[in-house]
Structures are given as structure tokens and as C-alpha cells.
Amino acid sequence: MKFSKRLFFRSALSLVLAVCILSGGLMLMGMAETEGEAVDTDSYAPDVSGLLPEEESIITDTTVPTPQEQLSGKFGQYSLVSEADGKSVVSIYSEEQINDFVTRRENGEWFTLSAEDMLFIIDDTLKLFSQYDVINVTGLDGVTASYPGISFYSSEEYKNCFGGLEVGTNEYSFNVEKDIWNVILARVEVLNSAVYGRHGVKTVFADMTTPLDETELWVLAKDVQYFFREEIPGENQWTIDESFSRLSKYSTGAFVFSGQIHINYIESLDCGDRSASVQLYPDGLIPENLNNVKYDTEGKTVVIEVWDMNAEELVARLRLEGDTDAKEVADLEALWEEFKIYLNSEDYRHVSGEEFTNAVSDYRVAVFFMGMEGLHGTNRVSALRFGADSYQDNCQTHFGGGFDEISEPCQLSGSQAISEYVNAILKDRLTQD
């Protein structure tokens, strides 16, 4: 169904384009930590026993941060804590420290992290997200990125982010697992020279004391990604042997960062075992009551995002909760269940190549079904995206956030009923008479 008013957002946006609501929610009260009290993250630590020295403390100072207080413990010299606007802030790497690292690299100095160092930084970063309200990290490019800690998801600021119309792209990703992954990688890239990134995958070599040039790092990273994976029927054995012949020269380890949430660890590149890659934190980098995609999973909740595909901006975000919007949440859950059945039924309509290519709309909607059964009976939060003003029956399952993820072509069918129901809600709540 296509709205005759060029979708209701045109008139609504002209009334509200001065407001960007970034204030918060009380849905995760169980997540709130007592001020000055460390959060226990042992329950979701990876099984890497023996690699972290037992006598080493992750963070020895768990008191309320004071302005520009330096953290103690391993790598504490690179972390300063302070307070701003009533929030505890940890800032990793100062401008002076980054300038020093850049200068030393330009002068040919090679930096190395051990596997134990890498595991420490990964675990330490999770603790920082649990202990502080804001995490800042400055990269080698001198740019400082800021991320909200886990406390954000139980704050008033979080709740107020679902007030309807937005202006432009929100400064938060709402994907805490992705944020943690980014901070870990940013910390590591400053302290380790042996890092190579390609096609969204970054390979970090541990204990690599021998300097390698860009080409050597590229070849070795490619061999790691090719060799340490599941065997594919019919793959070229000669190519596999060539990869291993190069890997066999290194007894060092590697950490493969992929998918913006995954970290895999290979203890020794020369082991010859293609199944030796171990996924760290297989249950996710976040506490269980936070979504491993976006937002939170406290009860049954539906979040609706609306994206302007021409401006490439998020223009609206609504949250429907099971207690205050019981009918809408129940209706959408029922429609979601019908959609999942339809995907596997004989009635399923396949999208033609031409329709797949041309399924373009001015507005795209993403609907997140939190606290509900996901695809294939999993508890992974699923989302559906589809055209708002055209191609409403063309959809795609959606496992992320942001324009890059939402702008992909829609290759599935069956979203018409959900689209019509969601558009009716949006028209009712975002427009005025």
C-alpha cells in the first residue's frame, strides 16, 4: 500500500526538524550498578584458562573516579578517569601519547603485544564498559570516539531516545557489543604494529617480534583467513598447502576481528589444525539482558526505525512496550510469527531478479522484535526491514543498525501485513491533524 501524501513524514519532519532527542530509559534496572562498585563479568568470560596470569588484577582501583585520575594495573598509564556532567568517564590514550606512538612508528619502531596482553585488553575493555558511563578512545589517526557504557541502557537518557522524530543520524549506535568491539580494536591497534585489515576483517598477530611490511602482513592475514576455516568441498588443496607452508614459519598467535562483534583466537599459526580457531565470548560481548544487535531485551518490546534513503538519515524511532502498548506488541508478535511460517511454506513468493534490483523506496523501515523468538527458533533478536512508501512486500532480515546495513536491497517477500500495520502506527503517532 502506498500513501498518497508522499508518506506522512514529509509534513511531520517540517514541524520538528530542530529536535534530536538523546535522553534515556529505565528498562534494564537490573543492570544498574552501585556507584563505586565493580561489575562482575566472569560469567561471560571466554574459556582461555592459563593464558591470563592469575596474580594480575584487571583493575585495582574501583573507587568513584576523580578528575584526571590515572588507572593502575596493566596498561593503566594509558587510561585516565574523570567526571563530566555527573557521568564517570574513562579516556584511553591522550593526545600526547598518540603523537608519541605515531612519531616512534614513523621512525621505524615496531610494537608488539603478546597473546596474554591481547586477552587482558579484551577482558579489561568489557570491565570498563561495565564500570564507566562514558568510554572515550583515541586512535592512531588522532580521532577520539566516544561510546556510552552499559549504564546508559538503564538510564533516563536511553528511554527518551524513543520519542519519535529525530534530526539526522543519532550519535549512538545502540549496539553495545559493536561498541565494545570497536574500543578493543582501537586500543590494540595503537600498541601492536602487526595488524592488517581487509574487507571488514582485521587480523592482529600476537608476539610478532619480527617486523613485517604491508605486503607480508597482507599475505599472512589472507592465509590465516583462508586456512583456519571450515573445509569446503572441492576447494583447491594446492592453495591450502601453500597457505600452510607460509603459516608454518610462525609459531606466533593471531586474533581475527570480524563482523564488528566477533573475535577469534588462534594460539599458534604453525599448528596445522584448520579447526584451531576459537571464538572468544561465543555468547556475545555483553550481558545476557542486552540485545546482541541493538537496544535491550527487557520483556517483549518492538522498536521501529524510519530511514530517509535520500538523505541517508534516521528520521524517527519509536518504542512499543508490552505493558504500555500491549495490543500493538501482541499484534506485531502475531504478524512476526505468521511471517516466519510463510518463509518456509509452499505459498512463499520468490522475488524476481528485476524486482530485487529495483526495490527502491524513499523511506525504509526497520522493525526490531525484542524478547520474542527469532528466526529458526533461536533467541537471537531479529529485525525486518522493508520499504515504507513502496515495495512494502519486499523485505530483508536485519541484524544491525545504521544506514550501511539498512540500505541493502530487499530480496525476500511477505512483509506487506507488517508494513501496513507499522505504517498505520507511524501515521497515527508522528503526524498531526
N, C-alpha and C positions, 0 to 999 in steps of 0.2 A: 504494500500500500504506500502511495506517495502523497505527502502532504501538499496541499495547494498553495500554502503560504511560504513556500521555499524553506520549509521546515521552520518551526516556531522559534528557532534560536536567533534568527536574524533580528527580529524585533526585540527579543529579550536581551540580547547582547548590547544593543544600543542604549539600553537603560542602565546597565550595570557594569560597564567596562572600566570602572575605576576601583574595583574591589578585588583583592586577592586574599582569600581567607585561609590563613595558615595557623590555626589555633587547634586544639587537640581533644581527646576523648578519654572516657573512664571505663573502656570496655575490658581492660586487662588488669583489674585491680590486684589479681594475684601476682602480677609481675612487679608491682611497685616494691622497691626495696627501702629498707630503713636507712635513713641518712647516715653515712659513715660506715655502713655495714657491707662487707664484701658479699658478692653473689656467688653461690656455689654452682660451678659449671661442670663438675666432674661427671654428671650423669650423661653429658653428651660429648665427652672427650673421645678421641679416636683411640683404638687399641694399638698403641705404639710403645708398649711397656719395654723398659730397658733403654730407650733412646734418650729420655729426659733424665738428667741427674736428679736423684731423689732429694739431695740436700739443697737444691737450688729453689729459692722462693720465687714464684711468678711476680707478685707484687708485695713488697714488705710493708708499704705504707697504705693503710686503708682508712686513714682519718679523713675528715672533711677537708677538701682541697683549700689551700691558701694561695693568694696571688703569686704566680710565678714560682711555685714550689717544684723542685725537680724530683721526679720519681727515683727511688732507689732500686737496687736489683739490676739484673742483667739488662743492658741497653737503656737503663733508666736515664742516662745522660742525654738521651735524645727526646725525652718526654717531659714537658712542663705542664703543670696543672694550675688552674686559676678558677675564678668565678666571674661570670658575666650575666647580668640581668637575672640573678638568682639561680643560675644554672652552673653546675660543675662542668668545667671544660678541660680536656686534655689535648695538648697540641704537640704533635710529633714532628720533629725537625724544625729548627729555627732557620731563618733566612741565612744567618751566618754559617750554620752547619752545612746547609745545602750548597752555598757558594764554595765552601772549603772542599766538599766532595767533588764538585764539578771541576774545580781547579786541579785537584790532585789526579782526577781521571784524565784531564787534558794533558797532564804531564806524564802520563803513561802508567800511573799506579793502578794495580789490579786488586780488587776487593773480593774477599771470599767469605762465604758463610758455610758452616758445617751443617750436616743434617740435624744435629741437636739444636743448633741456632734457629734453623728454619721452623722446627716443631715448636720451639719456645715462642717465636714470634706469632705463629698461628694461634697457639693457645692463649698467649698474652693479649692478642687483639680481641678475642672473644670476651675476655675478662674486662677489658677497657670499655667495651660496648655495654656491659652489664653494670659497670661501676660509675660511668660518667654520662651526663646528659648530652654532651656535645663532643664529638671526636673530630679534630682537625688534623690533616696530614698534608705536608708539603712535599711535592715530588721533585725529581731532578730538573724538571722544567721551570721550577720556581713557583708553580701554581699551587695554591692551598685550597684543598677541597674540604668541605665541612659536612658532617653526617650526624643525624640525631641518634642518640643511644637508645637502648631498649626501653628506657623510662618514658620516651616520647609516646609509645604506643599505649600508655595508660594515663596520658595527660589530657588536660582540657584543650590544649593546642591541637592534639590529634583529632579529637571529636569535632572541633569546629572546622576541620578541613573538608567536611562533607556538607557544606551549607548550600550547595547548588552551583551557581555560576562562578567561574574563575576568570582571571585575566592572564592569558599566556600560559606557559608551562610552569607547573609547580616546582618549587626549588627542592622538594623532597622526592625521592624515588618510591617511598613507601615499601621498599623491598630491602629489609634489613639484612637478609642473607647476602644479597648482591653488594650492599654497602660494606659489610664485613670483609667480603672477598676483595673488594677494591682497596681497602685500607691495608690488608695483609700484603697484597701485591706491591702497593706503593712503598711500604716500609722495606720490603725485601729488595726492590729494585735499586734503592739508594745504597744499600750495604753489600750488594753482590753484583759483580761485573758480568758473571756468566749467566745472562738472561737473554732469551731470544723469543720474540713474538711474531706470530704469523696467523692470519685468518681467525683472529679472536682467541687464539690459544697461545699461552706464554709458558715456555719451559725454563725452569730455573735449575741450574746444575749446582749441587752441593759439593763442598770440599774440592772444587775445581781450582787448584792452586796454579796450574799451568795456564798462562794467558792464551786465549783463542781469539782469532779475528772474527769479523762478522760472517764471513763465508763459512768458516769452520763451525761456528755456533749454529748457523742455519742448517748445515748438513747433519750435524749431530741431533739437533732438535727434530728434524724430519725423520731421522732414523728411529728416535725414541717413539714418536707418534705412530710410526708405521709398524715397528716391531712389537711393541708392548700393547697389543690389542687382540681381540678375539680373531681366531683364524677364519678366513673367508674361503669357501670352496672355490677352487680354480685359481687362487692367487699365485703369482709368479714366485716360485721357490728360489730362483736365482737371485731375485731382488731382495728377498728376505735374508738370504745368506750374505749378500753384500752389505746389508744394513748391520747384521750382527758382526761381520768382520771389522767394521768400524767401531761399533759399540764395545767390542771385546778388548779394546785398548784402554778402556776406562773402568776403573773399579769404584768410581765415584757414584753418587746417587743423583736422582732428579725428582723435581716436583713439577707436575703438569697442571697448570691453571686453565680451566676451560668452562664454557657455558656460563660464565660470570657467577657461578656458585660452587663449582666442583674443584677439588684439589686431589690429585692422585700422586702417590709416592712410590718410587722405585728405589729400593735400597742400593742396588749395585747394577750398573749398566752392563757389566760383563757376565751376568748370571746365566744368560742363555735361556731363561724361562719366560716365555711370552705371556704367562699369566701372573707375573711377579708384580704387576701394578696394583697397588692397594689404594682404594678410595678412603681418604680421611673424612671423618664425620659423615658416614653414609646416610645417617638420618637427618642431615642438614646442619648448618652452622648456627642454628637459632633454637631457642626453647620451643617445646612442642606446641604451646598455645599461640605461637605466632605463625603466620602463614609462610609457607616456603615459596610463595610467589609474590604477593603483595598484601598489605593490610593485615588484619588479625583474624583469628578463628574462634572468637569467644561466642559460642552459640551459633544459631543459624542466622546468617546475615547475607544480604545482597548489596554489592556496591556497583553502581552504574557510572561509567565514564563516557563522556562525549568529546570526540576529537574533531576539530576543523581540519580537514585534509588539505585544504589550500594554504591556510596559514600555518599548518603543522603545529597546532597548539591544542592543549587541553582546554576546553571551554566550560565544562560542567562536570561536577562529581556529586553524586547522591548516595546516601547510605540508607538502606532499609533494614530495620532491626526486627527480630522476631517478636519482641514484646510490644513495640510501638507501631509496627507495620505488619501485624500478624497475617492479615489477609493477603497482602501483596507478596510477602515472603513465601507463604504457603502456596499461592498460585504459581509463583515463579519456580518453586521447587518441583511442583507437579509438571509444569511445562518442560523443565530440565530433564525430568525422568522420562517423559514422552520422547524428547529429542534423542536421548541415549538409546531408547528402544528402536526408534526409527533408523538410526545409523546402522543398526545390524539387522534390519528387516528386509524382506523381499520387496517392499514398497520404496526402498531408498532410490532417489533420483540422482544419477550421476551428473555432475556438472560438465558440460561440453568444454572443449578447449577454447572455443571462441568466447563463451560466456565467462570462463575462468579469466581470460585475458582482459576482457572489457568490463569486469565487475568493479566499476569505479563510482564512488559517491562523494558528494561534497562533505558529508559528515559520516563518521564511523563511530559505532557504539561498542563498548566492551562491558560485559556483564560478568561479575565475579560471584561465584556461588560458594560462599564460605560456610564451613560447618556441615556441608552436605556431601553425599557420596560422589566422588569424582568419576571420571571415565574408567571403564573396565573394573569397577568395584573397588577402586583404591580410595584412600583417604586424602590423596593429593588434591588440593584445591584446583578446580578447573574454572575456566572462563571461556566465554564465547564472544566473538566479535563479528559484526555484520554491518551492512550499510544502513544508515538511518533514513535517508531520503530516497534511496533507490537500491536495487539489488538486496532487498531485505531478506530474501530467502537464501542468499549466498553467505556462507559463514566460514569461520575458521576457529578451531580451538586455540586458546590464547593463554600462554604461560609466562607472561611478563608484563612489563609496563613501559610506557613511553612510546613516542612516535615511531621509532625504528621497528619495534615489534608489531605495532598495530597497523602499519601501512602495507603489510604483505598482502598479496592477492587472496581472495576468499575462494577456496576450492571445494567446500562442502555445501550441501543443501540442507534445508529443513529448519531454518531459523525464523520463518515467517511468523509463526504464532508468538514466539518470544519477542520478536521485534515489534509486532503490533502492540503487545501488552506493555512493553517497556516504553515505547513512544507515547502511549496514552498517559503513562505516569509522568514522563518528562513534560509533556504538553500541559498537564494539569499543574505541575509544581514549579515550572520555570517560566510560565507566561502569565501575563496579566490581561484582564479584560480592557 
